């Protein structure tokens, strides 16, 4: 699983022989082999299985649905049933190298608190989400007068789990409010086209990325101060 470099911050996702969803393939490419990680909202375990069996990670999962937990267990994965809003607090500080959250942030009740809990558990988190600022979503609302219906946002409003829709710009605003560090950040379009997102130039990604993937870093603590448990 690799990114094939192009020009001026543009890439193409490499061949995905494991059948991972495009954003999951991008997340997988950002995780170092052999690391400890927690995959929150791990679904059927496709990403977690790849990271454990191919990249040699010590991976754990948390999934809210019983069907998802069952699917993960069938893959031989270590997964517990849990709710990100309520159960991340059960883990000790610095339990992992990475905490992953793939297309789940918009479905939690308190995105701000979930991000802070994730960064309590690991120095680095990787978050992917659908971008409601994509041009097709905007056009859909303007022309139809209804909630966006696009290739990426295909679930009707009354069935979508997303209760906190956001755009790339909204998400970057939240990282600034929380004073979070930002590592690698990518916009994903047409399932394989990847563009680097940089602070100050996020408008292009906000308009053309159907999905986004961000690497977030724990805020630096002033010297002499210890981080309080959340």
C-alpha positions in Angstrom: 0.0 0.0 0.0 1.8 3.1 -1.1 1.4 6.6 -2.5 2.9 7.1 -5.9 4.4 10.6 -6.0 3.4 13.1 -8.6 4.0 16.8 -9.0 3.4 19.7 -6.6 1.8 17.8 -3.8 -0.4 15.5 -5.9 -0.3 11.7 -5.5 -2.2 8.6 -6.6 -3.0 5.8 -4.3 -1.1 2.6 -5.2 -2.7 -0.7 -6.2 -5.0 -1.8 -3.4 -4.9 -5.6 -3.5 -6.6 -5.9 0.0 -9.8 -4.2 -1.1 -9.6 -1.4 1.5 -11.9 1.6 1.2 -9.8 4.4 -0.3 -9.6 6.5 2.9 -8.6 3.4 4.8 -5.8 2.6 2.3 -4.5 6.1 2.8 -4.7 5.8 6.6 -2.8 2.5 6.4 0.0 4.1 4.4 0.5 6.6 7.2 1.0 4.1 10.0 4.5 2.9 10.8 5.0 -0.9 10.9 5.2 -2.7 14.3 3.5 0.1 16.3 0.7 -0.1 19.0 -2.6 1.2 17.9 -6.3 1.5 18.7 -8.8 1.7 15.8 -11.9 3.5 17.0 -15.1 2.7 15.1 -13.2 -0.1 13.3 -16.4 -1.5 11.5 -15.8 -4.9 10.1 -12.1 -4.8 10.9 -10.7 -4.5 7.3 -8.2 -1.8 8.2 -7.3 -3.3 11.5 -6.7 -6.7 9.9 -4.4 -5.2 7.3 -2.4 -3.3 9.9 -2.0 -6.3 12.2 -1.3 -9.0 9.6 0.6 -7.1 6.9 2.3 -4.2 8.8 2.9 -6.2 12.0 1.1 -3.8 14.3 -0.1 -4.6 17.8 -3.6 -3.5 17.0 -6.8 -3.3 19.1 -10.3 -2.1 18.0 -13.4 -0.5 19.4 -16.7 -0.8 17.6 -20.2 0.2 18.7 -22.2 -2.3 16.7 -22.4 -6.0 17.7 -22.4 -7.0 14.0 -19.1 -5.1 13.5 -17.6 -6.8 16.6 -18.7 -10.2 15.4 -17.1 -9.5 12.0 -13.8 -8.5 13.6 -13.7 -11.5 15.9 -14.3 -13.7 12.9 -11.1 -12.2 11.4 -9.2 -13.1 14.6 -8.9 -9.5 15.8 -8.9 -8.1 19.4 -12.0 -5.9 19.4 -14.3 -4.7 22.2 -17.8 -3.3 21.8 -17.7 0.4 22.9 -18.8 3.9 22.3 -16.1 6.5 21.6 -18.0 9.2 23.5 -18.1 7.1 26.7 -15.5 4.4 26.7 -12.2 6.0 25.6 -11.9 7.3 29.1 -11.4 3.7 30.3 -7.9 3.5 28.7 -4.8 4.7 30.6 -2.7 7.6 29.3 -0.2 6.8 26.5 -1.6 3.3 25.9 -0.8 3.5 22.1 1.4 5.0 19.4 -1.6 5.8 17.2 -5.3 6.1 17.6 -7.3 5.9 14.4 -10.7 7.3 13.7 -12.0 6.6 10.1 -15.3 8.3 9.0 -16.5 8.2 12.6 -15.8 11.7 14.0 -19.0 13.1 12.4 -21.1 10.4 14.1 -20.0 11.0 17.7 -21.9 13.3 20.0 -18.8 15.3 21.2 -16.1 15.5 18.4 -14.0 17.9 20.5 -13.8 15.6 23.5 -13.3 12.5 21.4 -10.2 14.1 19.8 -8.8 15.2 23.1 -9.3 11.7 24.5 -7.6 10.1 21.5 -4.6 12.4 22.0 -4.5 11.5 25.7 -4.0 7.8 24.6 -1.4 8.5 21.9 0.9 11.2 20.7 -0.5 10.8 17.2 -4.0 10.3 15.8 -5.1 9.8 12.2 -8.7 11.0 11.4 -10.6 10.6 8.1 -13.9 12.3 7.4 -16.3 13.2 4.6 -16.0 16.8 3.3 -19.3 18.5 3.2 -17.6 21.5 1.5 -16.9 19.6 -1.7 -18.2 21.4 -4.8 -20.7 18.7 -5.6 -22.2 18.9 -2.2 -22.6 22.6 -2.5 -24.1 22.3 -6.0 -26.5 19.6 -4.8 -27.8 21.9 -2.0 -28.2 24.9 -4.3 -29.9 23.1 -7.2 -32.0 20.6 -5.2 -32.7 22.6 -2.0 -32.1 19.4 -0.1 -29.3 17.9 2.0 -26.3 17.0 -0.3 -26.5 13.8 -2.3 -23.3 13.0 -4.1 -21.0 10.0 -4.8 -19.4 10.4 -1.4 -22.5 11.6 0.4 -24.9 9.0 -0.8 -26.9 8.1 2.3 -30.2 9.9 2.9 -30.2 12.5 5.7 -32.7 10.3 7.7 -30.3 7.3 7.6 -26.9 8.8 7.8 -25.0 8.3 11.2 -23.4 11.7 10.7 -24.8 14.2 13.2 -21.9 16.7 13.0 -21.3 17.3 9.3 -18.2 19.4 8.7 -15.9 20.7 6.0 -12.1 20.7 5.7 -12.1 24.3 6.8 -14.4 23.5 9.8 -12.1 20.7 10.9 -8.9 22.8 10.6 -10.7 25.5 12.7 -11.3 22.9 15.4 -7.6 21.9 15.4 -6.6 25.5 15.9 -9.2 26.0 18.8 -7.8 22.9 20.5 -4.2 24.0 19.7 -3.5 20.6 18.1 -0.4 20.0 16.0 -1.0 18.9 12.4 1.2 16.5 10.6 0.4 15.1 7.2 -2.9 16.0 5.7 -4.5 14.9 2.5 -7.6 15.5 0.4 -9.0 12.5 -1.5 -11.1 12.6 -4.6 -12.3 10.2 -7.2 -11.2 7.3 -4.9 -7.5 7.5 -5.9 -6.5 11.1 -6.4 -4.6 12.5 -3.3 -3.6 16.1 -2.7 -1.6 17.5 0.2 -3.5 20.0 2.4 -1.5 22.8 3.9 -2.5 25.5 6.4 -3.3 28.7 4.7 -4.1 27.0 1.4 -7.0 24.7 2.5 -9.6 26.4 0.3 -8.7 24.2 -2.7 -9.0 21.0 -0.7 -12.3 22.3 0.9 -13.7 22.7 -2.6 -12.3 19.6 -4.4 -11.7 16.9 -1.8 -14.5 14.4 -1.3 -12.8 13.1 1.8 -9.9 14.2 4.0 -7.3 12.5 6.2 -5.4 14.3 8.9 -2.6 13.3 11.1 -3.0 15.1 14.5 -0.3 15.6 17.1 -0.6 16.1 20.8 -0.2 19.7 21.9 3.2 20.4 23.4 3.1 20.9 27.2 5.0 23.8 28.8 8.2 22.6 30.5 7.7 21.7 34.2 4.0 21.0 33.7 2.6 17.5 33.6 -0.4 16.6 31.5 -3.4 16.0 33.7 -5.4 12.8 33.0 -8.6 13.6 31.1 
